[in-house]
């Protein structure tokens, strides 16, 4: 099964982004989230990872550069 990639851009972590990641986690179990260069909180990577895992009730599988791999 192909891995889904979701971009995290200038709008940041919105409710629609959370809903889309949650939907893809339910369908596939694994999602890659890429923080784009125009994402304002890019320097706060650890806080972003923690916020996503708390809101989505999932685990971090891997963090490489600005790509976060989440799994449920």
PEURWO-V815661 format. One record per backbone hydrogen bond with DSSP energy under -0.5 kcal/mol. CO is the residue of the C=O (numbers start at 0). NH is the residue of the N-H. E is the energy in kcal/mol with one decimal. If there is no record, write none. Layout:
co = (CO/CO)
nh = (NH/NH)
e = (E/E)
//
This chain:
co = (3/5/6/7/8/11/13/14/15/16/17/18/19/20/21/22/23/23/24/28/29/30/31/31/32/32/33/33/35/37/38/40/41/43/44/45/46/47/48/49/50/51/52/52/58/58/61/63/65/65/66/67/67/68/68/69/70)
nh = (31/33/8/35/11/13/17/18/19/20/21/22/23/24/25/26/27/28/28/71/3/69/5/33/34/67/7/35/38/39/41/43/44/47/48/49/50/51/52/53/54/55/56/57/60/70/68/66/34/67/63/32/69/60/61/30/58)
e = (-3.0/-2.6/-0.7/-2.4/-1.7/-1.1/-2.2/-2.4/-2.2/-2.6/-2.5/-2.4/-2.3/-2.4/-2.1/-2.0/-3.0/-0.7/-1.3/-2.1/-0.7/-3.2/-3.0/-0.5/-0.5/-3.1/-3.5/-0.7/-1.6/-0.5/-1.2/-1.6/-0.5/-2.1/-2.4/-2.1/-2.4/-2.4/-2.3/-2.2/-2.3/-2.1/-1.1/-1.2/-0.6/-2.5/-3.3/-1.9/-2.9/-0.5/-2.4/-3.3/-0.6/-3.0/-1.4/-2.4/-2.9)
//
